[in-house]
Amino acid sequence: MQHAIYSTQEVRVRAVQAVLDGLTVVQVAKAFQVERTTLHRWLARYHAQGGVDGLQRLPGSGRPRKLEGLTSEQWRRIVLTPASLYGFETDFWTSRRLHQVIQQQLDVVVSQRTILRRLQEAGLSYQKPEREYFQVDPQVRQEWLETTLPQIRRSVQEYQAVLYCEDEASISLTAFLGKTWAVRGHTPKQRVTGTRGTVAAMSAINAQGQLLFRLHEKRITSAEVIDFLQQLLRHHR
């Protein structure tokens, strides 16, 4: 026995149209994974009500769905509004925050699972944001691309140079603990050092993938940068 799929308005219309175009009920029922009796019922509703309007989903006999009054546009308007405007510390929305706001704003008791279903139905998904640095100035960036970058390329070509990209960073030695499975009610423990510290790293890489780096136990100053550049020159006389 085939497993019937959840039928949308589009599925019902396409199935009925396929029969009207000359395919048999058996063929269409198999293609759309529905029972033949179901397809016959769709055809009867189509002819009885004069077209596709008869294929609209009939109201169910159970309890009415909650939050039906909120349209997809209203859900998106809430999610695209910074959560900080609703009193939260950050701009990001979680299902828990939305659950709290919806219950307070609409004075309705609803499960968090219902919130998740309505968000999905509105075409929304839980995503990790991309970083967009507020220091970025599009005009300055465009000027750099049009003026500075061509000068760098001409210098590389004129002197047959090797172009490196160099930067410094401070690496924390604080232990990082990931998640693991454990017996409920018994949180596992992992021995770590209580000593805090950092390592300063300086590195440079070119387009061919050649990498040079140094580690320092102290803060990097101009003297360390100059010495590192001299190391680069020793590799590329």
Biotite code that builds the C-alpha atoms (Angstrom):
import biotite.structure as struc

atoms = struc.array([
    struc.Atom([0.000, 0.000, 0.000], chain_id="A", res_id=1, res_name="MET", atom_name="CA", element="C"),
    struc.Atom([1.426, 3.403, -0.953], chain_id="A", res_id=2, res_name="GLN", atom_name="CA", element="C"),
    struc.Atom([1.906, 6.130, 1.624], chain_id="A", res_id=3, res_name="HIS", atom_name="CA", element="C"),
    struc.Atom([-0.192, 9.202, 0.859], chain_id="A", res_id=4, res_name="ALA", atom_name="CA", element="C"),
    struc.Atom([1.520, 12.568, 0.925], chain_id="A", res_id=5, res_name="ILE", atom_name="CA", element="C"),
    struc.Atom([0.178, 15.780, 2.409], chain_id="A", res_id=6, res_name="TYR", atom_name="CA", element="C"),
    struc.Atom([-1.765, 17.469, -0.394], chain_id="A", res_id=7, res_name="SER", atom_name="CA", element="C"),
    struc.Atom([-1.466, 21.173, -1.002], chain_id="A", res_id=8, res_name="THR", atom_name="CA", element="C"),
    struc.Atom([-3.762, 23.254, -3.189], chain_id="A", res_id=9, res_name="GLN", atom_name="CA", element="C"),
    struc.Atom([-1.168, 23.067, -5.970], chain_id="A", res_id=10, res_name="GLU", atom_name="CA", element="C"),
    struc.Atom([-0.945, 19.256, -5.754], chain_id="A", res_id=11, res_name="VAL", atom_name="CA", element="C"),
    struc.Atom([-4.719, 18.859, -5.955], chain_id="A", res_id=12, res_name="ARG", atom_name="CA", element="C"),
    struc.Atom([-4.997, 21.196, -8.958], chain_id="A", res_id=13, res_name="VAL", atom_name="CA", element="C"),
    struc.Atom([-2.146, 19.498, -10.829], chain_id="A", res_id=14, res_name="ARG", atom_name="CA", element="C"),
    struc.Atom([-3.547, 16.020, -10.141], chain_id="A", res_id=15, res_name="ALA", atom_name="CA", element="C"),
    struc.Atom([-7.030, 16.915, -11.356], chain_id="A", res_id=16, res_name="VAL", atom_name="CA", element="C"),
    struc.Atom([-5.623, 18.691, -14.411], chain_id="A", res_id=17, res_name="GLN", atom_name="CA", element="C"),
    struc.Atom([-3.576, 15.591, -15.272], chain_id="A", res_id=18, res_name="ALA", atom_name="CA", element="C"),
    struc.Atom([-6.760, 13.491, -15.353], chain_id="A", res_id=19, res_name="VAL", atom_name="CA", element="C"),
    struc.Atom([-8.547, 16.125, -17.447], chain_id="A", res_id=20, res_name="LEU", atom_name="CA", element="C"),
    struc.Atom([-5.609, 16.056, -19.870], chain_id="A", res_id=21, res_name="ASP", atom_name="CA", element="C"),
    struc.Atom([-6.170, 12.359, -20.550], chain_id="A", res_id=22, res_name="GLY", atom_name="CA", element="C"),
    struc.Atom([-4.227, 10.356, -17.977], chain_id="A", res_id=23, res_name="LEU", atom_name="CA", element="C"),
    struc.Atom([-6.046, 7.623, -16.079], chain_id="A", res_id=24, res_name="THR", atom_name="CA", element="C"),
    struc.Atom([-6.942, 7.904, -12.428], chain_id="A", res_id=25, res_name="VAL", atom_name="CA", element="C"),
    struc.Atom([-4.623, 4.968, -11.671], chain_id="A", res_id=26, res_name="VAL", atom_name="CA", element="C"),
    struc.Atom([-1.663, 6.671, -13.360], chain_id="A", res_id=27, res_name="GLN", atom_name="CA", element="C"),
    struc.Atom([-2.233, 10.012, -11.667], chain_id="A", res_id=28, res_name="VAL", atom_name="CA", element="C"),
    struc.Atom([-2.845, 8.494, -8.240], chain_id="A", res_id=29, res_name="ALA", atom_name="CA", element="C"),
    struc.Atom([0.426, 6.566, -8.496], chain_id="A", res_id=30, res_name="LYS", atom_name="CA", element="C"),
    struc.Atom([2.371, 9.616, -9.706], chain_id="A", res_id=31, res_name="ALA", atom_name="CA", element="C"),
    struc.Atom([1.091, 11.863, -6.916], chain_id="A", res_id=32, res_name="PHE", atom_name="CA", element="C"),
    struc.Atom([1.154, 9.123, -4.252], chain_id="A", res_id=33, res_name="GLN", atom_name="CA", element="C"),
    struc.Atom([-2.510, 9.458, -3.297], chain_id="A", res_id=34, res_name="VAL", atom_name="CA", element="C"),
    struc.Atom([-5.348, 6.963, -3.025], chain_id="A", res_id=35, res_name="GLU", atom_name="CA", element="C"),
    struc.Atom([-7.626, 6.575, -6.048], chain_id="A", res_id=36, res_name="ARG", atom_name="CA", element="C"),
    struc.Atom([-10.658, 7.300, -3.841], chain_id="A", res_id=37, res_name="THR", atom_name="CA", element="C"),
    struc.Atom([-9.021, 10.580, -2.808], chain_id="A", res_id=38, res_name="THR", atom_name="CA", element="C"),
    struc.Atom([-8.429, 11.550, -6.430], chain_id="A", res_id=39, res_name="LEU", atom_name="CA", element="C"),
    struc.Atom([-12.034, 10.677, -7.331], chain_id="A", res_id=40, res_name="HIS", atom_name="CA", element="C"),
    struc.Atom([-13.178, 12.909, -4.451], chain_id="A", res_id=41, res_name="ARG", atom_name="CA", element="C"),
    struc.Atom([-11.065, 15.803, -5.809], chain_id="A", res_id=42, res_name="TRP", atom_name="CA", element="C"),
    struc.Atom([-12.546, 15.309, -9.279], chain_id="A", res_id=43, res_name="LEU", atom_name="CA", element="C"),
    struc.Atom([-16.084, 15.313, -7.866], chain_id="A", res_id=44, res_name="ALA", atom_name="CA", element="C"),
    struc.Atom([-15.431, 18.545, -5.946], chain_id="A", res_id=45, res_name="ARG", atom_name="CA", element="C"),
    struc.Atom([-13.855, 20.111, -9.052], chain_id="A", res_id=46, res_name="TYR", atom_name="CA", element="C"),
    struc.Atom([-16.920, 19.368, -11.232], chain_id="A", res_id=47, res_name="HIS", atom_name="CA", element="C"),
    struc.Atom([-19.501, 20.087, -8.517], chain_id="A", res_id=48, res_name="ALA", atom_name="CA", element="C"),
    struc.Atom([-18.135, 23.546, -7.626], chain_id="A", res_id=49, res_name="GLN", atom_name="CA", element="C"),
    struc.Atom([-17.155, 24.636, -11.105], chain_id="A", res_id=50, res_name="GLY", atom_name="CA", element="C"),
    struc.Atom([-13.366, 24.539, -11.102], chain_id="A", res_id=51, res_name="GLY", atom_name="CA", element="C"),
    struc.Atom([-10.331, 24.939, -8.874], chain_id="A", res_id=52, res_name="VAL", atom_name="CA", element="C"),
    struc.Atom([-12.298, 26.727, -6.151], chain_id="A", res_id=53, res_name="ASP", atom_name="CA", element="C"),
    struc.Atom([-13.708, 23.350, -5.229], chain_id="A", res_id=54, res_name="GLY", atom_name="CA", element="C"),
    struc.Atom([-10.209, 22.110, -4.469], chain_id="A", res_id=55, res_name="LEU", atom_name="CA", element="C"),
    struc.Atom([-9.658, 24.521, -1.594], chain_id="A", res_id=56, res_name="GLN", atom_name="CA", element="C"),
    struc.Atom([-8.876, 22.724, 1.661], chain_id="A", res_id=57, res_name="ARG", atom_name="CA", element="C"),
    struc.Atom([-12.018, 22.165, 3.698], chain_id="A", res_id=58, res_name="LEU", atom_name="CA", element="C"),
    struc.Atom([-12.019, 23.424, 7.293], chain_id="A", res_id=59, res_name="PRO", atom_name="CA", element="C"),
    struc.Atom([-11.156, 20.699, 9.792], chain_id="A", res_id=60, res_name="GLY", atom_name="CA", element="C"),
    struc.Atom([-13.398, 19.564, 12.596], chain_id="A", res_id=61, res_name="SER", atom_name="CA", element="C"),
    struc.Atom([-10.727, 19.896, 15.297], chain_id="A", res_id=62, res_name="GLY", atom_name="CA", element="C"),
    struc.Atom([-9.654, 22.888, 17.347], chain_id="A", res_id=63, res_name="ARG", atom_name="CA", element="C"),
    struc.Atom([-8.846, 26.005, 15.290], chain_id="A", res_id=64, res_name="PRO", atom_name="CA", element="C"),
    struc.Atom([-5.157, 26.611, 14.665], chain_id="A", res_id=65, res_name="ARG", atom_name="CA", element="C"),
    struc.Atom([-3.651, 29.248, 16.917], chain_id="A", res_id=66, res_name="LYS", atom_name="CA", element="C"),
    struc.Atom([-2.079, 32.457, 15.584], chain_id="A", res_id=67, res_name="LEU", atom_name="CA", element="C"),
    struc.Atom([-3.936, 32.082, 12.288], chain_id="A", res_id=68, res_name="GLU", atom_name="CA", element="C"),
    struc.Atom([-4.553, 35.832, 12.382], chain_id="A", res_id=69, res_name="GLY", atom_name="CA", element="C"),
    struc.Atom([-0.852, 36.605, 11.913], chain_id="A", res_id=70, res_name="LEU", atom_name="CA", element="C"),
    struc.Atom([0.061, 36.704, 8.227], chain_id="A", res_id=71, res_name="THR", atom_name="CA", element="C"),
    struc.Atom([3.463, 35.779, 6.793], chain_id="A", res_id=72, res_name="SER", atom_name="CA", element="C"),
    struc.Atom([4.175, 39.493, 6.294], chain_id="A", res_id=73, res_name="GLU", atom_name="CA", element="C"),
    struc.Atom([3.453, 40.196, 9.965], chain_id="A", res_id=74, res_name="GLN", atom_name="CA", element="C"),
    struc.Atom([5.757, 37.356, 11.098], chain_id="A", res_id=75, res_name="TRP", atom_name="CA", element="C"),
    struc.Atom([8.534, 38.695, 8.899], chain_id="A", res_id=76, res_name="ARG", atom_name="CA", element="C"),
    struc.Atom([7.973, 42.232, 10.138], chain_id="A", res_id=77, res_name="ARG", atom_name="CA", element="C"),
    struc.Atom([8.480, 41.052, 13.724], chain_id="A", res_id=78, res_name="ILE", atom_name="CA", element="C"),
    struc.Atom([11.581, 38.990, 12.942], chain_id="A", res_id=79, res_name="VAL", atom_name="CA", element="C"),
    struc.Atom([13.180, 41.759, 10.865], chain_id="A", res_id=80, res_name="LEU", atom_name="CA", element="C"),
    struc.Atom([12.711, 44.223, 13.726], chain_id="A", res_id=81, res_name="THR", atom_name="CA", element="C"),
    struc.Atom([15.726, 44.214, 16.104], chain_id="A", res_id=82, res_name="PRO", atom_name="CA", element="C"),
    struc.Atom([14.885, 42.229, 19.222], chain_id="A", res_id=83, res_name="ALA", atom_name="CA", element="C"),
    struc.Atom([16.542, 44.956, 21.305], chain_id="A", res_id=84, res_name="SER", atom_name="CA", element="C"),
    struc.Atom([13.528, 47.180, 20.587], chain_id="A", res_id=85, res_name="LEU", atom_name="CA", element="C"),
    struc.Atom([11.461, 44.682, 22.585], chain_id="A", res_id=86, res_name="TYR", atom_name="CA", element="C"),
    struc.Atom([13.753, 44.980, 25.613], chain_id="A", res_id=87, res_name="GLY", atom_name="CA", element="C"),
    struc.Atom([16.263, 42.216, 24.868], chain_id="A", res_id=88, res_name="PHE", atom_name="CA", element="C"),
    struc.Atom([20.023, 42.714, 25.163], chain_id="A", res_id=89, res_name="GLU", atom_name="CA", element="C"),
    struc.Atom([20.828, 41.823, 21.539], chain_id="A", res_id=90, res_name="THR", atom_name="CA", element="C"),
    struc.Atom([19.122, 42.267, 18.157], chain_id="A", res_id=91, res_name="ASP", atom_name="CA", element="C"),
    struc.Atom([18.855, 38.529, 17.439], chain_id="A", res_id=92, res_name="PHE", atom_name="CA", element="C"),
    struc.Atom([15.628, 36.540, 17.668], chain_id="A", res_id=93, res_name="TRP", atom_name="CA", element="C"),
    struc.Atom([15.317, 33.076, 19.164], chain_id="A", res_id=94, res_name="THR", atom_name="CA", element="C"),
    struc.Atom([12.168, 30.979, 19.325], chain_id="A", res_id=95, res_name="SER", atom_name="CA", element="C"),
    struc.Atom([12.126, 31.516, 23.099], chain_id="A", res_id=96, res_name="ARG", atom_name="CA", element="C"),
    struc.Atom([12.152, 35.298, 22.668], chain_id="A", res_id=97, res_name="ARG", atom_name="CA", element="C"),
    struc.Atom([9.456, 35.194, 19.991], chain_id="A", res_id=98, res_name="LEU", atom_name="CA", element="C"),
    struc.Atom([7.387, 32.919, 22.205], chain_id="A", res_id=99, res_name="HIS", atom_name="CA", element="C"),
    struc.Atom([7.603, 35.456, 25.025], chain_id="A", res_id=100, res_name="GLN", atom_name="CA", element="C"),
    struc.Atom([6.769, 38.464, 22.845], chain_id="A", res_id=101, res_name="VAL", atom_name="CA", element="C"),
    struc.Atom([3.837, 36.793, 21.040], chain_id="A", res_id=102, res_name="ILE", atom_name="CA", element="C"),
    struc.Atom([2.222, 35.722, 24.301], chain_id="A", res_id=103, res_name="GLN", atom_name="CA", element="C"),
    struc.Atom([2.633, 39.185, 25.816], chain_id="A", res_id=104, res_name="GLN", atom_name="CA", element="C"),
    struc.Atom([1.564, 41.173, 22.750], chain_id="A", res_id=105, res_name="GLN", atom_name="CA", element="C"),
    struc.Atom([-1.435, 39.038, 21.779], chain_id="A", res_id=106, res_name="LEU", atom_name="CA", element="C"),
    struc.Atom([-2.377, 37.914, 25.301], chain_id="A", res_id=107, res_name="ASP", atom_name="CA", element="C"),
    struc.Atom([-2.549, 34.282, 24.157], chain_id="A", res_id=108, res_name="VAL", atom_name="CA", element="C"),
    struc.Atom([-1.145, 31.039, 25.541], chain_id="A", res_id=109, res_name="VAL", atom_name="CA", element="C"),
    struc.Atom([0.655, 29.116, 22.803], chain_id="A", res_id=110, res_name="VAL", atom_name="CA", element="C"),
    struc.Atom([3.373, 26.471, 22.739], chain_id="A", res_id=111, res_name="SER", atom_name="CA", element="C"),
    struc.Atom([6.885, 27.169, 21.542], chain_id="A", res_id=112, res_name="GLN", atom_name="CA", element="C"),
    struc.Atom([6.443, 24.392, 18.970], chain_id="A", res_id=113, res_name="ARG", atom_name="CA", element="C"),
    struc.Atom([3.513, 26.279, 17.457], chain_id="A", res_id=114, res_name="THR", atom_name="CA", element="C"),
    struc.Atom([5.753, 29.343, 17.160], chain_id="A", res_id=115, res_name="ILE", atom_name="CA", element="C"),
    struc.Atom([8.321, 27.253, 15.262], chain_id="A", res_id=116, res_name="LEU", atom_name="CA", element="C"),
    struc.Atom([5.663, 25.909, 12.863], chain_id="A", res_id=117, res_name="ARG", atom_name="CA", element="C"),
    struc.Atom([4.292, 29.373, 12.116], chain_id="A", res_id=118, res_name="ARG", atom_name="CA", element="C"),
    struc.Atom([7.807, 30.721, 11.477], chain_id="A", res_id=119, res_name="LEU", atom_name="CA", element="C"),
    struc.Atom([8.510, 27.909, 9.010], chain_id="A", res_id=120, res_name="GLN", atom_name="CA", element="C"),
    struc.Atom([5.178, 28.437, 7.271], chain_id="A", res_id=121, res_name="GLU", atom_name="CA", element="C"),
    struc.Atom([6.090, 32.129, 6.860], chain_id="A", res_id=122, res_name="ALA", atom_name="CA", element="C"),
    struc.Atom([9.267, 31.152, 5.014], chain_id="A", res_id=123, res_name="GLY", atom_name="CA", element="C"),
    struc.Atom([11.587, 31.914, 7.935], chain_id="A", res_id=124, res_name="LEU", atom_name="CA", element="C"),
    struc.Atom([14.482, 29.779, 9.169], chain_id="A", res_id=125, res_name="SER", atom_name="CA", element="C"),
    struc.Atom([17.026, 29.858, 12.019], chain_id="A", res_id=126, res_name="TYR", atom_name="CA", element="C"),
    struc.Atom([20.309, 31.086, 10.535], chain_id="A", res_id=127, res_name="GLN", atom_name="CA", element="C"),
    struc.Atom([23.777, 32.195, 11.565], chain_id="A", res_id=128, res_name="LYS", atom_name="CA", element="C"),
    struc.Atom([24.257, 35.860, 10.570], chain_id="A", res_id=129, res_name="PRO", atom_name="CA", element="C"),
    struc.Atom([27.146, 36.960, 8.400], chain_id="A", res_id=130, res_name="GLU", atom_name="CA", element="C"),
    struc.Atom([29.604, 39.429, 9.896], chain_id="A", res_id=131, res_name="ARG", atom_name="CA", element="C"),
    struc.Atom([29.258, 42.984, 8.628], chain_id="A", res_id=132, res_name="GLU", atom_name="CA", element="C"),
    struc.Atom([31.756, 45.322, 10.260], chain_id="A", res_id=133, res_name="TYR", atom_name="CA", element="C"),
    struc.Atom([30.337, 48.749, 11.070], chain_id="A", res_id=134, res_name="PHE", atom_name="CA", element="C"),
    struc.Atom([33.766, 50.326, 10.408], chain_id="A", res_id=135, res_name="GLN", atom_name="CA", element="C"),
    struc.Atom([33.456, 49.439, 6.714], chain_id="A", res_id=136, res_name="VAL", atom_name="CA", element="C"),
    struc.Atom([33.183, 52.533, 4.520], chain_id="A", res_id=137, res_name="ASP", atom_name="CA", element="C"),
    struc.Atom([32.050, 51.593, 0.974], chain_id="A", res_id=138, res_name="PRO", atom_name="CA", element="C"),
    struc.Atom([33.362, 54.850, -0.470], chain_id="A", res_id=139, res_name="GLN", atom_name="CA", element="C"),
    struc.Atom([36.837, 54.421, 1.041], chain_id="A", res_id=140, res_name="VAL", atom_name="CA", element="C"),
    struc.Atom([36.896, 50.796, -0.088], chain_id="A", res_id=141, res_name="ARG", atom_name="CA", element="C"),
    struc.Atom([36.009, 51.775, -3.655], chain_id="A", res_id=142, res_name="GLN", atom_name="CA", element="C"),
    struc.Atom([38.712, 54.471, -3.703], chain_id="A", res_id=143, res_name="GLU", atom_name="CA", element="C"),
    struc.Atom([41.254, 51.884, -2.488], chain_id="A", res_id=144, res_name="TRP", atom_name="CA", element="C"),
    struc.Atom([40.230, 49.483, -5.266], chain_id="A", res_id=145, res_name="LEU", atom_name="CA", element="C"),
    struc.Atom([40.451, 52.179, -7.929], chain_id="A", res_id=146, res_name="GLU", atom_name="CA", element="C"),
    struc.Atom([43.616, 53.982, -6.748], chain_id="A", res_id=147, res_name="THR", atom_name="CA", element="C"),
    struc.Atom([45.784, 52.059, -4.286], chain_id="A", res_id=148, res_name="THR", atom_name="CA", element="C"),
    struc.Atom([45.348, 48.518, -5.594], chain_id="A", res_id=149, res_name="LEU", atom_name="CA", element="C"),
    struc.Atom([46.450, 49.390, -9.181], chain_id="A", res_id=150, res_name="PRO", atom_name="CA", element="C"),
    struc.Atom([49.577, 51.071, -7.747], chain_id="A", res_id=151, res_name="GLN", atom_name="CA", element="C"),
    struc.Atom([50.423, 47.934, -5.772], chain_id="A", res_id=152, res_name="ILE", atom_name="CA", element="C"),
    struc.Atom([49.988, 45.757, -8.851], chain_id="A", res_id=153, res_name="ARG", atom_name="CA", element="C"),
    struc.Atom([52.208, 48.043, -10.948], chain_id="A", res_id=154, res_name="ARG", atom_name="CA", element="C"),
    struc.Atom([54.925, 47.931, -8.282], chain_id="A", res_id=155, res_name="SER", atom_name="CA", element="C"),
    struc.Atom([54.769, 44.131, -8.088], chain_id="A", res_id=156, res_name="VAL", atom_name="CA", element="C"),
    struc.Atom([55.100, 43.898, -11.859], chain_id="A", res_id=157, res_name="GLN", atom_name="CA", element="C"),
    struc.Atom([57.853, 46.539, -12.134], chain_id="A", res_id=158, res_name="GLU", atom_name="CA", element="C"),
    struc.Atom([60.100, 45.053, -9.429], chain_id="A", res_id=159, res_name="TYR", atom_name="CA", element="C"),
    struc.Atom([59.073, 41.417, -10.010], chain_id="A", res_id=160, res_name="GLN", atom_name="CA", element="C"),
    struc.Atom([58.126, 41.434, -6.367], chain_id="A", res_id=161, res_name="ALA", atom_name="CA", element="C"),
    struc.Atom([56.370, 38.907, -4.151], chain_id="A", res_id=162, res_name="VAL", atom_name="CA", element="C"),
    struc.Atom([53.292, 40.330, -2.451], chain_id="A", res_id=163, res_name="LEU", atom_name="CA", element="C"),
    struc.Atom([52.621, 39.201, 1.137], chain_id="A", res_id=164, res_name="TYR", atom_name="CA", element="C"),
    struc.Atom([49.630, 39.925, 3.353], chain_id="A", res_id=165, res_name="CYS", atom_name="CA", element="C"),
    struc.Atom([50.774, 40.320, 6.982], chain_id="A", res_id=166, res_name="GLU", atom_name="CA", element="C"),
    struc.Atom([48.846, 40.628, 10.229], chain_id="A", res_id=167, res_name="ASP", atom_name="CA", element="C"),
    struc.Atom([49.198, 40.133, 13.976], chain_id="A", res_id=168, res_name="GLU", atom_name="CA", element="C"),
    struc.Atom([46.847, 38.441, 16.422], chain_id="A", res_id=169, res_name="ALA", atom_name="CA", element="C"),
    struc.Atom([46.625, 37.600, 20.106], chain_id="A", res_id=170, res_name="SER", atom_name="CA", element="C"),
    struc.Atom([45.748, 33.960, 20.832], chain_id="A", res_id=171, res_name="ILE", atom_name="CA", element="C"),
    struc.Atom([44.086, 33.165, 24.154], chain_id="A", res_id=172, res_name="SER", atom_name="CA", element="C"),
    struc.Atom([45.306, 30.107, 26.060], chain_id="A", res_id=173, res_name="LEU", atom_name="CA", element="C"),
    struc.Atom([42.041, 29.766, 27.970], chain_id="A", res_id=174, res_name="THR", atom_name="CA", element="C"),
    struc.Atom([40.710, 26.206, 27.695], chain_id="A", res_id=175, res_name="ALA", atom_name="CA", element="C"),
    struc.Atom([37.727, 25.775, 25.387], chain_id="A", res_id=176, res_name="PHE", atom_name="CA", element="C"),
    struc.Atom([35.152, 23.122, 26.270], chain_id="A", res_id=177, res_name="LEU", atom_name="CA", element="C"),
    struc.Atom([32.781, 21.729, 23.668], chain_id="A", res_id=178, res_name="GLY", atom_name="CA", element="C"),
    struc.Atom([29.591, 19.766, 24.261], chain_id="A", res_id=179, res_name="LYS", atom_name="CA", element="C"),
    struc.Atom([29.453, 16.018, 24.943], chain_id="A", res_id=180, res_name="THR", atom_name="CA", element="C"),
    struc.Atom([26.891, 13.354, 25.812], chain_id="A", res_id=181, res_name="TRP", atom_name="CA", element="C"),
    struc.Atom([26.553, 12.442, 29.489], chain_id="A", res_id=182, res_name="ALA", atom_name="CA", element="C"),
    struc.Atom([24.127, 10.910, 31.983], chain_id="A", res_id=183, res_name="VAL", atom_name="CA", element="C"),
    struc.Atom([21.229, 13.277, 32.634], chain_id="A", res_id=184, res_name="ARG", atom_name="CA", element="C"),
    struc.Atom([21.671, 15.053, 35.954], chain_id="A", res_id=185, res_name="GLY", atom_name="CA", element="C"),
    struc.Atom([25.417, 14.313, 36.121], chain_id="A", res_id=186, res_name="HIS", atom_name="CA", element="C"),
    struc.Atom([27.365, 17.072, 34.390], chain_id="A", res_id=187, res_name="THR", atom_name="CA", element="C"),
    struc.Atom([30.819, 15.794, 33.400], chain_id="A", res_id=188, res_name="PRO", atom_name="CA", element="C"),
    struc.Atom([33.953, 17.623, 34.517], chain_id="A", res_id=189, res_name="LYS", atom_name="CA", element="C"),
    struc.Atom([37.138, 18.271, 32.547], chain_id="A", res_id=190, res_name="GLN", atom_name="CA", element="C"),
    struc.Atom([40.372, 19.255, 34.280], chain_id="A", res_id=191, res_name="ARG", atom_name="CA", element="C"),
    struc.Atom([41.815, 22.495, 32.877], chain_id="A", res_id=192, res_name="VAL", atom_name="CA", element="C"),
    struc.Atom([44.465, 24.941, 33.973], chain_id="A", res_id=193, res_name="THR", atom_name="CA", element="C"),
    struc.Atom([43.417, 28.051, 35.852], chain_id="A", res_id=194, res_name="GLY", atom_name="CA", element="C"),
    struc.Atom([46.376, 29.982, 34.480], chain_id="A", res_id=195, res_name="THR", atom_name="CA", element="C"),
    struc.Atom([45.374, 32.547, 31.937], chain_id="A", res_id=196, res_name="ARG", atom_name="CA", element="C"),
    struc.Atom([47.666, 33.792, 29.219], chain_id="A", res_id=197, res_name="GLY", atom_name="CA", element="C"),
    struc.Atom([48.016, 34.759, 25.592], chain_id="A", res_id=198, res_name="THR", atom_name="CA", element="C"),
    struc.Atom([50.471, 34.221, 22.774], chain_id="A", res_id=199, res_name="VAL", atom_name="CA", element="C"),
    struc.Atom([51.106, 36.968, 20.237], chain_id="A", res_id=200, res_name="ALA", atom_name="CA", element="C"),
    struc.Atom([51.362, 35.670, 16.658], chain_id="A", res_id=201, res_name="ALA", atom_name="CA", element="C"),
    struc.Atom([52.598, 37.448, 13.554], chain_id="A", res_id=202, res_name="MET", atom_name="CA", element="C"),
    struc.Atom([52.371, 35.886, 10.105], chain_id="A", res_id=203, res_name="SER", atom_name="CA", element="C"),
    struc.Atom([52.451, 36.693, 6.407], chain_id="A", res_id=204, res_name="ALA", atom_name="CA", element="C"),
    struc.Atom([51.168, 34.717, 3.422], chain_id="A", res_id=205, res_name="ILE", atom_name="CA", element="C"),
    struc.Atom([51.418, 35.249, -0.327], chain_id="A", res_id=206, res_name="ASN", atom_name="CA", element="C"),
    struc.Atom([49.251, 34.208, -3.266], chain_id="A", res_id=207, res_name="ALA", atom_name="CA", element="C"),
    struc.Atom([51.339, 31.050, -3.779], chain_id="A", res_id=208, res_name="GLN", atom_name="CA", element="C"),
    struc.Atom([50.542, 29.860, -0.260], chain_id="A", res_id=209, res_name="GLY", atom_name="CA", element="C"),
    struc.Atom([53.974, 30.504, 1.255], chain_id="A", res_id=210, res_name="GLN", atom_name="CA", element="C"),
    struc.Atom([53.560, 31.242, 4.959], chain_id="A", res_id=211, res_name="LEU", atom_name="CA", element="C"),
    struc.Atom([55.979, 32.752, 7.458], chain_id="A", res_id=212, res_name="LEU", atom_name="CA", element="C"),
    struc.Atom([55.124, 33.273, 11.100], chain_id="A", res_id=213, res_name="PHE", atom_name="CA", element="C"),
    struc.Atom([56.532, 34.049, 14.539], chain_id="A", res_id=214, res_name="ARG", atom_name="CA", element="C"),
    struc.Atom([55.225, 33.591, 18.065], chain_id="A", res_id=215, res_name="LEU", atom_name="CA", element="C"),
    struc.Atom([55.948, 36.060, 20.863], chain_id="A", res_id=216, res_name="HIS", atom_name="CA", element="C"),
    struc.Atom([55.363, 35.856, 24.587], chain_id="A", res_id=217, res_name="GLU", atom_name="CA", element="C"),
    struc.Atom([54.938, 39.602, 24.798], chain_id="A", res_id=218, res_name="LYS", atom_name="CA", element="C"),
    struc.Atom([53.022, 42.328, 23.029], chain_id="A", res_id=219, res_name="ARG", atom_name="CA", element="C"),
    struc.Atom([54.118, 42.948, 19.425], chain_id="A", res_id=220, res_name="ILE", atom_name="CA", element="C"),
    struc.Atom([55.634, 46.403, 18.846], chain_id="A", res_id=221, res_name="THR", atom_name="CA", element="C"),
    struc.Atom([57.164, 48.122, 15.823], chain_id="A", res_id=222, res_name="SER", atom_name="CA", element="C"),
    struc.Atom([60.562, 46.579, 16.625], chain_id="A", res_id=223, res_name="ALA", atom_name="CA", element="C"),
    struc.Atom([59.156, 43.050, 16.253], chain_id="A", res_id=224, res_name="GLU", atom_name="CA", element="C"),
    struc.Atom([57.418, 44.014, 12.999], chain_id="A", res_id=225, res_name="VAL", atom_name="CA", element="C"),
    struc.Atom([60.623, 45.441, 11.510], chain_id="A", res_id=226, res_name="ILE", atom_name="CA", element="C"),
    struc.Atom([62.572, 42.339, 12.478], chain_id="A", res_id=227, res_name="ASP", atom_name="CA", element="C"),
    struc.Atom([59.876, 40.137, 10.928], chain_id="A", res_id=228, res_name="PHE", atom_name="CA", element="C"),
    struc.Atom([60.059, 42.098, 7.671], chain_id="A", res_id=229, res_name="LEU", atom_name="CA", element="C"),
    struc.Atom([63.825, 41.598, 7.640], chain_id="A", res_id=230, res_name="GLN", atom_name="CA", element="C"),
    struc.Atom([63.171, 37.868, 7.941], chain_id="A", res_id=231, res_name="GLN", atom_name="CA", element="C"),
    struc.Atom([60.964, 38.110, 4.844], chain_id="A", res_id=232, res_name="LEU", atom_name="CA", element="C"),
    struc.Atom([63.785, 39.807, 2.945], chain_id="A", res_id=233, res_name="LEU", atom_name="CA", element="C"),
    struc.Atom([66.153, 36.983, 3.842], chain_id="A", res_id=234, res_name="ARG", atom_name="CA", element="C"),
    struc.Atom([63.727, 34.559, 2.162], chain_id="A", res_id=235, res_name="HIS", atom_name="CA", element="C"),
    struc.Atom([63.370, 36.782, -0.911], chain_id="A", res_id=236, res_name="HIS", atom_name="CA", element="C"),
    struc.Atom([66.664, 38.486, -1.619], chain_id="A", res_id=237, res_name="ARG", atom_name="CA", element="C"),
])
